């Protein structure tokens, strides 16, 4: 009976060790730093005038929709979203 308990305990320890080792392995996703990624796009809060002065005229202006009005300007490499006349988000495009 003792041998049976010892085998059961060893099997349990082995399976727990294997499970813990499996969960400890993970892939690591490398992301660019937010400073370098956002440096080439308009910052939140900038006005439309300041965005155009810094980045030039957009290649496409999508008219405002909704309330509050949301406008989209498209540039090569990123898109800028405005609420009224202020940047709320700038997104890199592929």
SVG drawing of the C-alpha trace seen along z (x, -y; Angstrom):
<svg xmlns="http://www.w3.org/2000/svg" viewBox="-25 -77 37 79">
<polyline fill="none" stroke="black" stroke-width="0.4" points="0.0,0.0 2.9,-2.4 4.4,-1.8 1.1,-2.6 0.9,-6.0 4.5,-6.8 3.9,-6.2 0.7,-8.2 2.5,-11.1 5.4,-11.0 3.0,-11.0 1.1,-13.9 4.4,-15.9 5.6,-15.1 2.3,-16.2 2.2,-19.4 5.8,-20.2 5.1,-19.6 2.0,-21.8 3.9,-24.6 6.7,-24.4 4.2,-24.6 2.5,-27.7 5.9,-29.4 6.7,-29.3 5.4,-32.3 6.2,-34.3 7.2,-37.8 5.7,-40.5 8.1,-43.3 6.4,-46.7 8.0,-49.9 8.3,-52.5 5.3,-54.8 7.7,-57.8 9.2,-56.9 5.9,-55.6 4.0,-58.8 6.7,-61.2 5.8,-61.0 2.1,-61.6 0.1,-64.5 -0.3,-64.6 -3.7,-64.5 -5.2,-68.0 -3.5,-69.7 -5.7,-71.9 -6.4,-71.3 -4.3,-74.4 -1.3,-73.2 -1.5,-69.7 -1.6,-71.1 1.2,-73.5 3.4,-70.7 2.4,-67.8 1.1,-69.6 -2.2,-69.2 -3.7,-65.7 -4.0,-63.6 -7.7,-63.1 -10.2,-65.0 -13.2,-63.0 -16.1,-65.3 -17.3,-65.4 -20.0,-62.9 -22.0,-62.5 -22.4,-64.6 -19.9,-65.7 -18.6,-66.0 -15.7,-63.6 -13.5,-64.4 -10.8,-62.2 -7.7,-63.4 -5.6,-60.8 -1.9,-61.1 0.6,-58.6 1.4,-56.4 -1.2,-57.6 -4.8,-58.8 -5.8,-61.6 -9.2,-61.8 -10.5,-65.1 -13.4,-66.0 -14.5,-69.4 -11.1,-70.9 -8.9,-69.0 -6.9,-65.7 -8.4,-62.9 -6.4,-60.1 -3.7,-59.5 -3.3,-55.9 -0.4,-54.5 -1.5,-52.7 0.2,-49.9"/>
</svg>
